[in-house]
C-alpha cells in the first residue's frame, strides 16, 4: 500500500469500519499517535519474523479488531489501542495479521466452491455414463435422484462446514496472536473482548462463525501447554 491516508477515503474500507465499530472515524496508527505501542509491535514482528501490517484506529468503545484484506491492513478500536495492556493489543494485531497472512478468505471461497460443485459433479458423471453407453438412455433419471441427495448434503456442508472452518480459523489466528505477543496476552485480549457479551447459545456454537472465548482460551492452553489460572501444576509433568 502506497499511502495509508488513501484508505481513509476508500468507501469499502470505511464500510468495514462502520460495520465492525459503528464509526467511520478512522486514523492511521503511527509512531506519532502511539509511540510505545508501535515500537512494541514492530519489535515483536521483527523478533518473530512476522510481517508488520499497517494499523488503523477506529474511534469506538467496542473491544474489537478486524483485518481488511484488500489493503492487507488491520483496524482496531480506540478502546483496544488506548485502554488495554500493550502486550494484549499486540496479540490482537497478531491475530488479525494471522487472518491476512493465512489467506483464509481464499480458502473459504474454495471450501464453498468445492461443496457447491458436488451435485454438479454427480450430474456430470451420470451424463458421462449415458454418453459412454454404460447407462441406457431408458434407465430412470439417476442424475435427478442423486442430485436430490447431493443438494441437501451440499447445503449441510455450506451451513455447517463453512462456520466450522471459520471457527477453526479463529483458533488458528489466536495461535498467530500468541506467537507474536504470548499466549497469556492473547487470552487476556479474548477475555476483554468477551466481557459484557452473553454466553453463546448451543445453536451459536454449532452454526456461528466464532468460537466462544472459553473455547478459544482452552485451545490456547492446550496448544501452549499453559495451565488455566488458579490450577496447581500436575505432579510429574
Ligand atoms: Zn479473527
Boltz pocket constraint, residues with backbone or C-beta under 6 A from the ligand:
constraints:
  - pocket:
      binder: B
      contacts: [[A, 95], [A, 96], [A, 99], [A, 169], [A, 170], [A, 173]]
      max_distance: 6.0
